[in-house]
Amino acid sequence: MSEIIQPATADEIIQPVADSLPEDDVLLRVSHLKKYFPVRTGVIGQKVQYVRAVDDISFNVHAGQTVGIVGESGCGKTTMGRTILRLHSVTAGDVIFNGMNLGKMKPHELRKIRPQFQMIFQDPYSSLSPRLTVGEIIGEAVREHKIVPKSEYKEYIFHIMERCGLQPQYFERYPHEFSGGQRQRICIARSLALKPKLIICDEPVSALDVSIQAQIINLLKELQQRDKLAYIFISHDLSVVEHISDEVGVMYLGSMMEYGKTKDIFARPLHPYTEALFSAVPVPDPDYKMKRIILKGDIPSPANPPSGCKFHTRCERCMDICKKEVPAFREYEPGHFVACHLYDDSAENVQ
């Protein structure tokens, strides 16, 4: 039976990454973010359980920076992104965007600043209205938020289309006339047209061919360099994340297991889960023998997570303390954070 969620006490609050990063140029500060979905059980639904989709996540995003978020399906990556944008309500914690707490803003206040943060969705086939032309899809929100004067509207849409590699003749065409890669370019143009500062990219290339993936990734990097955009890049493809991200967070069952600079995490993953995840990345060397780490069992239910470390039921290096105590999210080396008892000062097996 799942336990009823109680508010966290002061002793249970874990020091976040966000509190330890430089203050300058921070565009987005996510601090102790939680998103729980209530689920009623019983004959008349009198008992309430909670699915802990996002459970105490903290990190910063700087202007012009890309933060990659990786993890298995169902670990809460997409829910975290949607909660940051207030597409889901915030259960607890703070989302500070450009000095404003999005979690506490009223709908009419939020609407005024929505152009500043946008989202590119995973499926370019279902995220575009089949009834609107490309020009209408890109320009609908531009008109609504009065991004440019009416006299400059059409010229502005053409400019955005050109920047995203879309031909002017596409203006009057419909989404079904385009390939997946072209549709994703339309989605990017729709987000870019609102002049955002932050874009959350939710698996933006997973539905595309490898050659098209490279084109979209290069487009995103080009736009970022030109406009100093910040990205939160959610993906299963670790090679893509390594290529595009400045920092990487590894999520498991709603929690952040490891966080740090991309080069540090890929060169030396600390958490056993990160090691297992990265061991699945293919190496383009026929002489190299991969040391694949196969995780045992399935991901536990987020409605009833294990006590202590959430990963201990699948960890080959599990210790007794892992079953009892939640590991603190600590800085093991400069800029490299991990939530694992193997790196506790009190643990016997510190590496």
Contacts in CASP RR format, 6 or more apart in sequence:
PFRMAT RR
TARGET T0000
AUTHOR 0000-0000-0000
METHOD contacts of the structure
MODEL  1
MSEIIQPATADEIIQPVADSLPEDDVLLRVSHLKKYFPVRTGVIGQKVQY
VRAVDDISFNVHAGQTVGIVGESGCGKTTMGRTILRLHSVTAGDVIFNGM
NLGKMKPHELRKIRPQFQMIFQDPYSSLSPRLTVGEIIGEAVREHKIVPK
SEYKEYIFHIMERCGLQPQYFERYPHEFSGGQRQRICIARSLALKPKLII
CDEPVSALDVSIQAQIINLLKELQQRDKLAYIFISHDLSVVEHISDEVGV
MYLGSMMEYGKTKDIFARPLHPYTEALFSAVPVPDPDYKMKRIILKGDIP
SPANPPSGCKFHTRCERCMDICKKEVPAFREYEPGHFVACHLYDDSAENV
Q
1 304 0 8 1.000
2 49 0 8 1.000
2 50 0 8 1.000
2 301 0 8 1.000
2 303 0 8 1.000
2 304 0 8 1.000
3 304 0 8 1.000
4 47 0 8 1.000
4 48 0 8 1.000
4 49 0 8 1.000
4 50 0 8 1.000
5 36 0 8 1.000
5 50 0 8 1.000
5 52 0 8 1.000
7 92 0 8 1.000
8 56 0 8 1.000
8 92 0 8 1.000
12 326 0 8 1.000
13 32 0 8 1.000
13 56 0 8 1.000
14 32 0 8 1.000
14 56 0 8 1.000
14 326 0 8 1.000
14 328 0 8 1.000
14 329 0 8 1.000
14 339 0 8 1.000
15 328 0 8 1.000
15 329 0 8 1.000
15 330 0 8 1.000
16 31 0 8 1.000
16 32 0 8 1.000
16 56 0 8 1.000
16 58 0 8 1.000
16 59 0 8 1.000
16 329 0 8 1.000
17 58 0 8 1.000
17 59 0 8 1.000
17 60 0 8 1.000
17 256 0 8 1.000
17 259 0 8 1.000
17 260 0 8 1.000
17 329 0 8 1.000
17 337 0 8 1.000
18 29 0 8 1.000
18 30 0 8 1.000
18 31 0 8 1.000
18 58 0 8 1.000
18 59 0 8 1.000
18 60 0 8 1.000
19 31 0 8 1.000
19 58 0 8 1.000
20 331 0 8 1.000
20 335 0 8 1.000
20 337 0 8 1.000
21 59 0 8 1.000
21 60 0 8 1.000
21 335 0 8 1.000
25 62 0 8 1.000
25 63 0 8 1.000
26 60 0 8 1.000
26 61 0 8 1.000
26 62 0 8 1.000
27 61 0 8 1.000
27 62 0 8 1.000
27 63 0 8 1.000
27 64 0 8 1.000
27 65 0 8 1.000
27 97 0 8 1.000
27 98 0 8 1.000
27 197 0 8 1.000
27 198 0 8 1.000
27 230 0 8 1.000
28 60 0 8 1.000
28 61 0 8 1.000
28 84 0 8 1.000
28 95 0 8 1.000
28 96 0 8 1.000
28 97 0 8 1.000
28 98 0 8 1.000
28 198 0 8 1.000
28 230 0 8 1.000
28 232 0 8 1.000
29 60 0 8 1.000
29 94 0 8 1.000
29 95 0 8 1.000
29 96 0 8 1.000
29 97 0 8 1.000
29 99 0 8 1.000
30 57 0 8 1.000
30 58 0 8 1.000
30 59 0 8 1.000
30 60 0 8 1.000
30 61 0 8 1.000
30 84 0 8 1.000
30 94 0 8 1.000
30 95 0 8 1.000
30 96 0 8 1.000
31 58 0 8 1.000
31 93 0 8 1.000
31 94 0 8 1.000
31 95 0 8 1.000
31 96 0 8 1.000
32 56 0 8 1.000
32 57 0 8 1.000
32 58 0 8 1.000
32 92 0 8 1.000
32 93 0 8 1.000
32 94 0 8 1.000
33 54 0 8 1.000
33 56 0 8 1.000
33 57 0 8 1.000
33 58 0 8 1.000
33 80 0 8 1.000
33 83 0 8 1.000
33 84 0 8 1.000
33 90 0 8 1.000
33 92 0 8 1.000
33 93 0 8 1.000
33 94 0 8 1.000
33 95 0 8 1.000
34 52 0 8 1.000
34 54 0 8 1.000
34 55 0 8 1.000
34 56 0 8 1.000
34 57 0 8 1.000
34 90 0 8 1.000
34 91 0 8 1.000
34 92 0 8 1.000
34 93 0 8 1.000
35 53 0 8 1.000
35 54 0 8 1.000
35 79 0 8 1.000
35 80 0 8 1.000
35 83 0 8 1.000
35 88 0 8 1.000
35 89 0 8 1.000
35 90 0 8 1.000
35 91 0 8 1.000
36 50 0 8 1.000
36 51 0 8 1.000
36 52 0 8 1.000
36 53 0 8 1.000
36 55 0 8 1.000
36 91 0 8 1.000
37 50 0 8 1.000
37 51 0 8 1.000
37 53 0 8 1.000
38 48 0 8 1.000
38 49 0 8 1.000
38 50 0 8 1.000
39 48 0 8 1.000
39 49 0 8 1.000
39 50 0 8 1.000
39 51 0 8 1.000
39 303 0 8 1.000
40 46 0 8 1.000
40 47 0 8 1.000
40 48 0 8 1.000
40 49 0 8 1.000
41 47 0 8 1.000
41 48 0 8 1.000
41 49 0 8 1.000
49 303 0 8 1.000
49 304 0 8 1.000
50 303 0 8 1.000
51 302 0 8 1.000
51 303 0 8 1.000
52 253 0 8 1.000
52 254 0 8 1.000
52 302 0 8 1.000
52 303 0 8 1.000
52 305 0 8 1.000
53 76 0 8 1.000
53 79 0 8 1.000
53 80 0 8 1.000
53 254 0 8 1.000
53 302 0 8 1.000
54 76 0 8 1.000
54 79 0 8 1.000
54 80 0 8 1.000
54 83 0 8 1.000
54 91 0 8 1.000
54 254 0 8 1.000
55 253 0 8 1.000
55 254 0 8 1.000
55 255 0 8 1.000
55 302 0 8 1.000
55 305 0 8 1.000
56 255 0 8 1.000
56 256 0 8 1.000
57 80 0 8 1.000
57 251 0 8 1.000
57 254 0 8 1.000
57 255 0 8 1.000
57 256 0 8 1.000
58 256 0 8 1.000
58 329 0 8 1.000
59 67 0 8 1.000
59 247 0 8 1.000
59 249 0 8 1.000
59 256 0 8 1.000
59 259 0 8 1.000
61 67 0 8 1.000
61 198 0 8 1.000
61 230 0 8 1.000
61 232 0 8 1.000
62 230 0 8 1.000
63 197 0 8 1.000
63 228 0 8 1.000
63 230 0 8 1.000
64 224 0 8 1.000
64 228 0 8 1.000
64 229 0 8 1.000
64 230 0 8 1.000
65 230 0 8 1.000
65 231 0 8 1.000
65 246 0 8 1.000
65 247 0 8 1.000
66 224 0 8 1.000
66 230 0 8 1.000
66 231 0 8 1.000
66 232 0 8 1.000
66 233 0 8 1.000
66 244 0 8 1.000
66 245 0 8 1.000
66 246 0 8 1.000
66 247 0 8 1.000
67 231 0 8 1.000
67 232 0 8 1.000
67 233 0 8 1.000
67 245 0 8 1.000
67 246 0 8 1.000
67 247 0 8 1.000
67 248 0 8 1.000
67 249 0 8 1.000
68 231 0 8 1.000
68 232 0 8 1.000
68 233 0 8 1.000
68 234 0 8 1.000
68 235 0 8 1.000
68 241 0 8 1.000
68 244 0 8 1.000
68 245 0 8 1.000
68 247 0 8 1.000
68 248 0 8 1.000
68 249 0 8 1.000
68 262 0 8 1.000
69 77 0 8 1.000
69 80 0 8 1.000
69 232 0 8 1.000
69 233 0 8 1.000
69 234 0 8 1.000
69 235 0 8 1.000
69 248 0 8 1.000
69 249 0 8 1.000
69 251 0 8 1.000
70 77 0 8 1.000
70 235 0 8 1.000
70 236 0 8 1.000
70 238 0 8 1.000
70 241 0 8 1.000
70 248 0 8 1.000
70 249 0 8 1.000
70 250 0 8 1.000
70 251 0 8 1.000
70 277 0 8 1.000
71 77 0 8 1.000
71 236 0 8 1.000
71 250 0 8 1.000
71 251 0 8 1.000
71 252 0 8 1.000
71 277 0 8 1.000
72 252 0 8 1.000
72 277 0 8 1.000
72 299 0 8 1.000
73 236 0 8 1.000
74 299 0 8 1.000
74 302 0 8 1.000
75 251 0 8 1.000
75 252 0 8 1.000
75 253 0 8 1.000
75 254 0 8 1.000
75 299 0 8 1.000
76 251 0 8 1.000
76 254 0 8 1.000
76 302 0 8 1.000
77 202 0 8 1.000
77 234 0 8 1.000
77 251 0 8 1.000
78 122 0 8 1.000
78 202 0 8 1.000
78 203 0 8 1.000
78 234 0 8 1.000
79 88 0 8 1.000
80 251 0 8 1.000
80 254 0 8 1.000
81 87 0 8 1.000
81 119 0 8 1.000
81 200 0 8 1.000
81 202 0 8 1.000
81 232 0 8 1.000
81 234 0 8 1.000
82 88 0 8 1.000
82 119 0 8 1.000
83 89 0 8 1.000
83 90 0 8 1.000
83 95 0 8 1.000
84 95 0 8 1.000
84 102 0 8 1.000
84 117 0 8 1.000
84 200 0 8 1.000
84 232 0 8 1.000
85 102 0 8 1.000
85 117 0 8 1.000
85 119 0 8 1.000
85 200 0 8 1.000
86 95 0 8 1.000
86 102 0 8 1.000
86 103 0 8 1.000
86 105 0 8 1.000
86 110 0 8 1.000
87 119 0 8 1.000
89 103 0 8 1.000
90 102 0 8 1.000
90 103 0 8 1.000
94 101 0 8 1.000
94 103 0 8 1.000
95 101 0 8 1.000
95 102 0 8 1.000
95 103 0 8 1.000
96 102 0 8 1.000
97 113 0 8 1.000
97 116 0 8 1.000
97 117 0 8 1.000
97 198 0 8 1.000
98 113 0 8 1.000
98 116 0 8 1.000
98 197 0 8 1.000
100 113 0 8 1.000
102 110 0 8 1.000
114 145 0 8 1.000
114 194 0 8 1.000
115 141 0 8 1.000
115 145 0 8 1.000
115 147 0 8 1.000
115 194 0 8 1.000
115 195 0 8 1.000
115 196 0 8 1.000
116 194 0 8 1.000
116 195 0 8 1.000
116 196 0 8 1.000
116 197 0 8 1.000
116 198 0 8 1.000
117 196 0 8 1.000
117 197 0 8 1.000
117 198 0 8 1.000
117 199 0 8 1.000
117 200 0 8 1.000
118 190 0 8 1.000
118 191 0 8 1.000
118 194 0 8 1.000
118 196 0 8 1.000
118 198 0 8 1.000
118 199 0 8 1.000
118 200 0 8 1.000
119 191 0 8 1.000
119 199 0 8 1.000
119 200 0 8 1.000
119 201 0 8 1.000
119 202 0 8 1.000
120 184 0 8 1.000
120 187 0 8 1.000
120 188 0 8 1.000
120 191 0 8 1.000
120 199 0 8 1.000
120 200 0 8 1.000
120 201 0 8 1.000
120 202 0 8 1.000
120 204 0 8 1.000
121 127 0 8 1.000
121 187 0 8 1.000
121 202 0 8 1.000
121 204 0 8 1.000
122 202 0 8 1.000
122 203 0 8 1.000
122 204 0 8 1.000
122 206 0 8 1.000
122 207 0 8 1.000
123 207 0 8 1.000
124 180 0 8 1.000
124 181 0 8 1.000
124 183 0 8 1.000
124 184 0 8 1.000
124 186 0 8 1.000
124 187 0 8 1.000
124 207 0 8 1.000
124 208 0 8 1.000
125 175 0 8 1.000
125 180 0 8 1.000
125 183 0 8 1.000
125 207 0 8 1.000
127 187 0 8 1.000
128 137 0 8 1.000
128 175 0 8 1.000
128 183 0 8 1.000
128 186 0 8 1.000
128 187 0 8 1.000
129 137 0 8 1.000
129 175 0 8 1.000
130 174 0 8 1.000
130 175 0 8 1.000
130 176 0 8 1.000
131 174 0 8 1.000
132 140 0 8 1.000
132 174 0 8 1.000
132 175 0 8 1.000
133 171 0 8 1.000
133 172 0 8 1.000
133 173 0 8 1.000
133 174 0 8 1.000
134 161 0 8 1.000
134 166 0 8 1.000
134 170 0 8 1.000
134 171 0 8 1.000
134 172 0 8 1.000
134 173 0 8 1.000
134 174 0 8 1.000
134 175 0 8 1.000
134 186 0 8 1.000
135 157 0 8 1.000
135 161 0 8 1.000
135 170 0 8 1.000
135 171 0 8 1.000
135 172 0 8 1.000
137 175 0 8 1.000
137 186 0 8 1.000
137 190 0 8 1.000
138 157 0 8 1.000
138 160 0 8 1.000
138 161 0 8 1.000
138 186 0 8 1.000
138 189 0 8 1.000
138 190 0 8 1.000
138 193 0 8 1.000
139 153 0 8 1.000
139 157 0 8 1.000
139 190 0 8 1.000
139 193 0 8 1.000
141 147 0 8 1.000
141 190 0 8 1.000
141 193 0 8 1.000
141 194 0 8 1.000
142 148 0 8 1.000
142 153 0 8 1.000
142 156 0 8 1.000
142 157 0 8 1.000
142 193 0 8 1.000
142 194 0 8 1.000
143 153 0 8 1.000
145 194 0 8 1.000
147 156 0 8 1.000
147 193 0 8 1.000
147 194 0 8 1.000
147 195 0 8 1.000
148 156 0 8 1.000
156 193 0 8 1.000
157 171 0 8 1.000
157 193 0 8 1.000
158 168 0 8 1.000
158 171 0 8 1.000
160 189 0 8 1.000
160 192 0 8 1.000
160 193 0 8 1.000
161 167 0 8 1.000
161 168 0 8 1.000
161 170 0 8 1.000
161 171 0 8 1.000
161 189 0 8 1.000
162 168 0 8 1.000
163 189 0 8 1.000
163 192 0 8 1.000
163 223 0 8 1.000
164 185 0 8 1.000
164 186 0 8 1.000
164 188 0 8 1.000
164 189 0 8 1.000
164 192 0 8 1.000
164 219 0 8 1.000
164 223 0 8 1.000
165 185 0 8 1.000
165 219 0 8 1.000
166 182 0 8 1.000
166 185 0 8 1.000
166 186 0 8 1.000
166 189 0 8 1.000
170 178 0 8 1.000
170 182 0 8 1.000
175 183 0 8 1.000
175 186 0 8 1.000
178 186 0 8 1.000
179 212 0 8 1.000
180 207 0 8 1.000
180 208 0 8 1.000
180 212 0 8 1.000
181 208 0 8 1.000
181 212 0 8 1.000
181 215 0 8 1.000
181 216 0 8 1.000
184 204 0 8 1.000
184 205 0 8 1.000
184 207 0 8 1.000
184 208 0 8 1.000
184 212 0 8 1.000
184 216 0 8 1.000
185 216 0 8 1.000
185 219 0 8 1.000
187 204 0 8 1.000
188 204 0 8 1.000
188 216 0 8 1.000
188 219 0 8 1.000
188 220 0 8 1.000
188 223 0 8 1.000
191 199 0 8 1.000
192 223 0 8 1.000
192 227 0 8 1.000
196 229 0 8 1.000
197 229 0 8 1.000
197 230 0 8 1.000
198 229 0 8 1.000
198 230 0 8 1.000
198 231 0 8 1.000
198 232 0 8 1.000
199 229 0 8 1.000
199 230 0 8 1.000
199 231 0 8 1.000
199 232 0 8 1.000
200 231 0 8 1.000
200 232 0 8 1.000
200 234 0 8 1.000
201 220 0 8 1.000
201 231 0 8 1.000
201 232 0 8 1.000
201 233 0 8 1.000
201 234 0 8 1.000
201 235 0 8 1.000
202 234 0 8 1.000
203 234 0 8 1.000
203 235 0 8 1.000
203 236 0 8 1.000
204 216 0 8 1.000
204 220 0 8 1.000
204 233 0 8 1.000
204 235 0 8 1.000
205 212 0 8 1.000
205 213 0 8 1.000
205 216 0 8 1.000
205 217 0 8 1.000
205 235 0 8 1.000
205 237 0 8 1.000
205 240 0 8 1.000
206 235 0 8 1.000
206 236 0 8 1.000
206 237 0 8 1.000
208 216 0 8 1.000
213 237 0 8 1.000
213 240 0 8 1.000
217 240 0 8 1.000
217 243 0 8 1.000
217 244 0 8 1.000
220 231 0 8 1.000
220 244 0 8 1.000
221 244 0 8 1.000
223 229 0 8 1.000
224 230 0 8 1.000
224 231 0 8 1.000
231 244 0 8 1.000
233 241 0 8 1.000
233 244 0 8 1.000
233 245 0 8 1.000
235 241 0 8 1.000
238 277 0 8 1.000
238 278 0 8 1.000
238 280 0 8 1.000
238 281 0 8 1.000
239 281 0 8 1.000
241 248 0 8 1.000
241 262 0 8 1.000
242 248 0 8 1.000
242 262 0 8 1.000
242 266 0 8 1.000
245 262 0 8 1.000
246 261 0 8 1.000
246 262 0 8 1.000
247 259 0 8 1.000
247 260 0 8 1.000
247 261 0 8 1.000
247 262 0 8 1.000
248 259 0 8 1.000
248 260 0 8 1.000
248 261 0 8 1.000
248 262 0 8 1.000
248 265 0 8 1.000
248 266 0 8 1.000
249 256 0 8 1.000
249 258 0 8 1.000
249 259 0 8 1.000
249 260 0 8 1.000
249 265 0 8 1.000
250 256 0 8 1.000
250 257 0 8 1.000
250 258 0 8 1.000
250 259 0 8 1.000
250 265 0 8 1.000
250 271 0 8 1.000
250 273 0 8 1.000
250 274 0 8 1.000
250 277 0 8 1.000
251 257 0 8 1.000
252 273 0 8 1.000
252 299 0 8 1.000
252 310 0 8 1.000
252 311 0 8 1.000
253 299 0 8 1.000
253 300 0 8 1.000
253 302 0 8 1.000
253 305 0 8 1.000
253 310 0 8 1.000
253 311 0 8 1.000
254 302 0 8 1.000
254 310 0 8 1.000
255 310 0 8 1.000
255 339 0 8 1.000
256 329 0 8 1.000
256 337 0 8 1.000
256 339 0 8 1.000
257 271 0 8 1.000
257 273 0 8 1.000
257 274 0 8 1.000
257 311 0 8 1.000
257 338 0 8 1.000
257 339 0 8 1.000
257 340 0 8 1.000
258 265 0 8 1.000
258 269 0 8 1.000
258 270 0 8 1.000
258 271 0 8 1.000
258 273 0 8 1.000
258 274 0 8 1.000
258 336 0 8 1.000
258 337 0 8 1.000
258 338 0 8 1.000
258 339 0 8 1.000
258 340 0 8 1.000
259 265 0 8 1.000
259 329 0 8 1.000
259 336 0 8 1.000
259 337 0 8 1.000
259 338 0 8 1.000
260 335 0 8 1.000
260 336 0 8 1.000
260 337 0 8 1.000
261 335 0 8 1.000
261 336 0 8 1.000
264 333 0 8 1.000
264 335 0 8 1.000
264 336 0 8 1.000
265 274 0 8 1.000
265 336 0 8 1.000
266 278 0 8 1.000
269 275 0 8 1.000
269 277 0 8 1.000
269 278 0 8 1.000
270 332 0 8 1.000
270 336 0 8 1.000
270 338 0 8 1.000
270 340 0 8 1.000
270 342 0 8 1.000
270 343 0 8 1.000
271 311 0 8 1.000
271 338 0 8 1.000
271 339 0 8 1.000
271 340 0 8 1.000
272 311 0 8 1.000
272 315 0 8 1.000
272 316 0 8 1.000
272 317 0 8 1.000
272 340 0 8 1.000
272 342 0 8 1.000
273 295 0 8 1.000
273 311 0 8 1.000
273 314 0 8 1.000
273 315 0 8 1.000
275 293 0 8 1.000
276 293 0 8 1.000
276 294 0 8 1.000
276 295 0 8 1.000
279 290 0 8 1.000
279 291 0 8 1.000
279 292 0 8 1.000
279 293 0 8 1.000
280 292 0 8 1.000
282 290 0 8 1.000
283 290 0 8 1.000
295 314 0 8 1.000
296 314 0 8 1.000
296 316 0 8 1.000
297 313 0 8 1.000
297 314 0 8 1.000
299 314 0 8 1.000
300 306 0 8 1.000
300 310 0 8 1.000
300 313 0 8 1.000
306 312 0 8 1.000
306 313 0 8 1.000
306 323 0 8 1.000
307 323 0 8 1.000
307 324 0 8 1.000
308 322 0 8 1.000
308 323 0 8 1.000
308 324 0 8 1.000
308 325 0 8 1.000
308 326 0 8 1.000
308 327 0 8 1.000
309 315 0 8 1.000
309 318 0 8 1.000
309 322 0 8 1.000
309 323 0 8 1.000
309 325 0 8 1.000
309 326 0 8 1.000
309 327 0 8 1.000
309 339 0 8 1.000
309 340 0 8 1.000
309 341 0 8 1.000
312 318 0 8 1.000
312 322 0 8 1.000
312 323 0 8 1.000
315 322 0 8 1.000
317 342 0 8 1.000
317 349 0 8 1.000
319 341 0 8 1.000
319 342 0 8 1.000
319 347 0 8 1.000
319 348 0 8 1.000
319 349 0 8 1.000
321 341 0 8 1.000
321 344 0 8 1.000
321 347 0 8 1.000
322 341 0 8 1.000
325 341 0 8 1.000
326 339 0 8 1.000
327 339 0 8 1.000
327 340 0 8 1.000
327 341 0 8 1.000
327 344 0 8 1.000
328 339 0 8 1.000
328 344 0 8 1.000
329 337 0 8 1.000
329 338 0 8 1.000
329 339 0 8 1.000
330 337 0 8 1.000
330 338 0 8 1.000
330 339 0 8 1.000
330 343 0 8 1.000
330 344 0 8 1.000
331 337 0 8 1.000
332 338 0 8 1.000
332 343 0 8 1.000
341 347 0 8 1.000
342 349 0 8 1.000
342 350 0 8 1.000
342 351 0 8 1.000
343 350 0 8 1.000
343 351 0 8 1.000
344 350 0 8 1.000
END
